[in-house]
Amino acid sequence: GSLIISNEIERIMSIFEIDISEIERAVEKNKIIWVQELIIRKIVKKYKPTRKKNRKKPLVMIITSSLNRGGAEKQVMLTMVELNQSKKYQVKLIVDKIDNKNNGNTFVKDLGASIKKTIQFSDLEGNDNVIKDTIFNGQDNLLNLLPNITKRRVLHIISALKKYEPDIIHAWQDEIIFSSCLAAIAVNGCPVLGSARS
């Protein structure tokens, strides 16, 4: 009942150092306060972007949820192939799960040689240890407020960012864009370009 909800709201207010007056103002304005918004506000306050080493060829990290055949996935594949063939960029493709429908109907063959630069989340560390040396260090309570799938994605993306240190992230689809932004902010990392279909 309401006691559990009340305790949960008090816990969230404590984590985010929210005064009851902010809740009252939001209610008066009929405004919804999203937990994800509170998480972003909290970590952005601590964000201090750092410059990466200048590389002869900047590293572009493309991040997507799958390579199953679909419109966005086709654009991911085409972008990956083109950037991989370019002499101007290095590129990595980070995929939550290559075939998340388990039907074999993917763009893997279309990637050609680019498949060698493709990494699944399952090949990356994805546990709470990856938050060491990030904004989330000591504040895993923030991550625990996220839906489990989002938290899992953020942890895997943080792992990829720490391992490869890209110069720019090109994230595809809303949930991956959101998770990539949280991860990039957490490691004081690079800019994120998001592509989504409406």
Secondary structure, 3 states (H helix, E strand, C coil): CHHHHHHHHHHHHHHCCCCHHHHHHHHHCCCCCCHHHHHHHHHHHHCCCCCCCCCCCCEEEEEECCCECCHHHHHHHHHHHHHHHCCCCEEEEEECCCCCCCCCCECHHHHHHHHHHEEEHHHCCCCHHHHCCCCCCCCHHHHHCCCHHHHHHHHHHHHHHHHHCCCEEEEECHHHHHHHHHHHHHCCCCCEEEECCC
